[in-house]
Amino acid sequence: MRPILEMAPAEAASIRTVLFDIDDTITTSGKLTAGAYSAMWSLAGAGLRLIPVTGRPAGWCDLIIREWPVCAVIGENGAFALHALNGGKPRLFLHPEAPHDAQLRLAAVREAVLAAVPGSRVAQDQFCRKYDLAIDFSEDAPRLPLSAAEEIRRVCIAHGAHAKISSIHVNAWFGDYDKRSMAELLFREVFREVPFAGSIFFGDSPNDAPMFEAFPLACAVANIAPFADSMPCLPPYVTSLPGGAGFAEAAAHILAQRGRA
């Protein structure tokens, strides 16, 4: 991974759409910082489309599409997207593989994980979710090691679910989809564009690896370091700063380089 400050003017000028994870990519210690939020508005003000791509729940995504400077948001690891093109009313775009009885099917996975992994617990935002199960290992205290997250993931997979580790949760779901496949559908079916021309993706953790692989232009924030050796694919760029500060660092550089192009 090369420093984001090495991105050249021509490459920055090619960007039309900025996709990004939320937790520990634009947040720092669980908070959306003023710098990261200001960076989003600066990018949007420069005419770029913004799309958060997150494991966070449907309830959060409804707020995000209405109150952040974004044109769409992909939630629950790809189960759906909410989009509001040209400032219109938010609309739901559901992945065709997202099951209608998801929470019923996930109940057995939840009980198996809680029984098998001491200290694991259902994430506090679970009540807002429609299609996945979030098991907290590092959002709230007591924080568990990455080895516990890996065991949680193993139990979920043993029960037939897909499972991904983020920086704070292990997310489990039924249905053949993920962040990448939902993003591809959004570009093709809603934007009527080829994925992912003129786009950059920002992330920070193992569940972002499929996105890093799909995007020719991608960047990790500095706190990817603990996960980097175990990830199958890393992006071409990395920031020098972690979390929201890293995102703001990258946004400022991209905008400056676009001005020089």
C-alpha positions in Angstrom: 0.0 0.0 0.0 1.3 3.4 -1.0 0.6 6.6 1.0 -2.5 8.4 -0.2 -0.4 11.6 -0.6 1.2 9.9 -3.6 -2.1 10.0 -5.6 -1.5 12.1 -8.7 -3.8 14.9 -10.0 -5.0 12.9 -13.0 -6.0 10.0 -10.8 -7.8 12.3 -8.3 -9.6 14.0 -11.2 -11.0 10.7 -12.5 -13.0 10.2 -9.3 -16.8 10.8 -9.6 -18.1 8.6 -6.8 -16.7 8.0 -3.2 -17.8 4.9 -1.4 -16.8 4.3 2.2 -17.3 2.1 5.2 -18.5 3.8 8.3 -17.2 2.3 11.6 -13.5 3.1 12.1 -13.2 4.4 8.6 -15.0 7.8 9.1 -15.4 7.4 12.8 -12.9 7.6 15.6 -13.5 5.8 18.9 -17.1 5.3 17.8 -17.8 8.9 17.0 -18.3 10.6 13.6 -15.7 13.4 13.9 -16.2 17.0 12.8 -13.3 16.6 10.4 -14.7 13.5 8.7 -18.2 15.0 8.5 -16.8 18.2 7.1 -14.8 16.1 4.6 -18.0 14.5 3.3 -19.6 17.9 2.8 -16.5 19.1 1.0 -16.5 16.1 -1.4 -20.2 16.5 -2.0 -19.7 20.3 -2.6 -17.1 19.5 -5.2 -19.8 17.5 -7.1 -18.8 14.0 -6.1 -21.4 11.3 -5.2 -21.0 9.8 -1.8 -22.2 6.3 -0.8 -21.6 4.7 2.6 -21.3 0.9 2.5 -21.8 -0.5 5.9 -22.8 -3.4 8.1 -24.9 -1.0 10.2 -28.7 -1.6 10.3 -31.7 -0.4 8.3 -32.7 2.0 11.0 -29.4 3.8 10.8 -29.4 3.8 7.0 -32.8 5.6 6.9 -31.3 8.4 8.9 -28.1 8.5 6.9 -29.9 8.9 3.5 -32.0 11.7 4.9 -29.4 13.7 6.8 -26.0 13.1 5.4 -24.7 14.5 2.0 -25.0 11.1 0.3 -26.9 9.9 -2.8 -27.2 6.3 -1.5 -26.3 4.0 1.4 -25.7 0.3 1.3 -26.7 -1.4 4.6 -26.5 -4.7 6.6 -23.5 -5.9 4.5 -25.3 -5.6 1.2 -28.9 -6.7 2.0 -30.3 -3.5 0.6 -29.5 0.0 -0.6 -31.5 3.2 0.0 -31.0 5.8 -2.7 -32.2 9.3 -3.3 -31.1 10.3 -6.8 -31.3 14.0 -7.7 -32.5 14.8 -4.1 -35.7 12.8 -4.5 -37.5 10.7 -1.9 -35.4 7.8 -0.5 -36.2 4.5 -2.2 -35.4 0.9 -1.1 -33.5 -1.4 -3.5 -33.5 -4.8 -1.9 -30.9 -7.5 -2.9 -32.9 -10.4 -4.5 -31.1 -12.9 -2.3 -32.1 -11.2 1.0 -34.6 -13.6 2.7 -37.9 -12.3 4.1 -37.6 -14.5 7.2 -34.0 -13.6 8.0 -34.4 -12.9 11.7 -36.3 -16.1 12.3 -33.6 -18.1 10.6 -30.9 -16.3 12.5 -32.3 -17.0 15.9 -30.6 -20.4 16.1 -27.3 -18.8 15.0 -27.5 -16.2 17.7 -28.1 -18.8 20.5 -25.3 -21.0 19.2 -22.8 -18.1 19.3 -23.8 -16.9 22.7 -23.4 -20.4 24.1 -20.1 -21.1 22.4 -18.1 -17.9 22.8 -17.8 -16.5 26.4 -18.3 -12.7 26.5 -20.0 -12.5 23.1 -23.3 -10.5 23.0 -25.8 -9.2 20.5 -24.9 -5.8 19.3 -26.9 -2.9 20.8 -28.2 -1.8 17.3 -29.7 -5.3 16.6 -33.2 -3.9 17.2 -32.8 -1.8 14.1 -31.8 -4.7 11.8 -34.0 -6.6 9.3 -31.7 -9.0 7.5 -28.6 -9.8 9.6 -27.3 -10.6 13.0 -24.6 -8.5 14.6 -22.5 -10.0 17.4 -20.5 -7.4 19.3 -16.9 -8.3 20.1 -15.3 -4.8 20.2 -17.8 -2.0 20.1 -18.8 -2.0 23.8 -16.9 -3.2 26.8 -15.7 -5.8 27.6 -13.8 -5.9 24.3 -12.8 -9.4 23.1 -9.7 -10.3 21.1 -9.7 -10.9 17.4 -9.5 -14.6 18.1 -12.9 -14.5 19.7 -14.3 -12.8 16.6 -12.8 -15.6 14.5 -14.5 -18.2 16.7 -17.8 -16.3 16.4 -17.5 -16.4 12.6 -16.7 -20.1 12.7 -19.9 -20.9 14.6 -22.0 -18.8 12.3 -20.6 -20.6 9.2 -21.1 -24.0 10.9 -24.8 -23.1 11.1 -25.0 -22.3 7.4 -24.8 -18.5 7.5 -22.4 -16.2 5.8 -20.3 -14.2 8.3 -17.8 -11.4 8.1 -15.6 -9.7 10.7 -15.6 -5.9 10.9 -13.6 -3.8 13.3 -16.4 -4.1 16.0 -18.9 -6.8 15.0 -19.2 -10.2 13.4 -22.2 -10.0 11.0 -24.1 -13.1 10.0 -26.8 -13.5 7.3 -28.5 -15.9 5.0 -28.5 -15.2 1.3 -25.8 -15.1 -1.3 -24.8 -11.4 -1.2 -22.2 -9.0 0.3 -21.2 -5.4 0.1 -19.5 -5.9 -3.3 -22.5 -7.6 -5.0 -24.9 -5.0 -3.7 -22.7 -2.2 -4.9 -22.4 -3.8 -8.3 -26.2 -4.1 -8.5 -26.7 -0.5 -7.4 -24.4 0.8 -10.2 -26.0 -1.4 -12.9 -29.7 -1.3 -11.9 -30.1 2.2 -10.3 -27.3 4.3 -11.7 -27.2 2.5 -15.1 -23.4 2.6 -15.0 -20.6 0.1 -15.3 -19.2 -0.7 -11.9 -16.9 0.9 -10.6 -15.6 3.3 -13.2 -14.6 6.7 -11.7 -15.0 5.4 -8.2 -12.8 5.1 -5.0 -13.6 3.0 -1.9 -12.4 3.6 1.6 -12.3 0.8 4.3 -10.6 -0.4 7.4 -11.2 -4.1 8.2 -11.5 -7.7 6.8 -15.1 -7.4 5.7 -13.9 -4.7 3.3 -11.6 -7.0 1.4 -14.1 -7.8 -1.4 -14.5 -4.1 -2.1 -10.7 -3.6 -2.1 -10.5 -6.3 -4.7 -13.3 -4.9 -6.9 -12.1 -1.3 -7.0 -9.0 -0.4 -9.0 -8.9 2.7 -6.9 -9.2 2.1 -3.2 -7.7 3.3 0.1 -7.5 2.0 3.6 -7.3 4.2 6.7 -4.2 3.5 8.8 -5.9 1.4 11.4 -6.2 -1.4 8.9 -2.7 -2.4 10.2 -3.8 -5.1 12.7 -5.8 -7.0 10.0 -3.5 -6.5 7.0 -1.5 -9.7 7.2 -4.6 -11.8 7.3 -6.5 -10.1 4.4 -6.6 -11.7 1.0 -6.6 -8.3 -0.8 -5.3 -4.9 0.2 -5.9 -1.5 -1.6 -3.3 0.4 -3.5 -3.4 3.4 -1.1 -3.4 3.9 2.7 -3.6 7.0 4.9 -1.1 8.0 7.5 -3.8 8.7 10.0 -6.5 6.4 11.5 -10.2 6.5 11.3 -12.0 9.8 10.6 -8.7 11.7 10.5 -7.4 9.4 7.8 -10.6 9.8 5.8 -10.3 13.6 6.1 -6.6 13.4 5.1 -7.5 11.5 2.0 -10.4 13.8 1.1 -8.3 16.9 1.4 -5.6 15.5 -0.8 -8.1 14.3 -3.5 -9.7 17.7 -3.6 -6.4 19.5 -3.7 -5.1 17.3 -6.5 -8.3 17.7 -8.5 -7.7 21.5 -8.3 -4.3 21.0 -9.9 -5.5 18.7 -12.7 
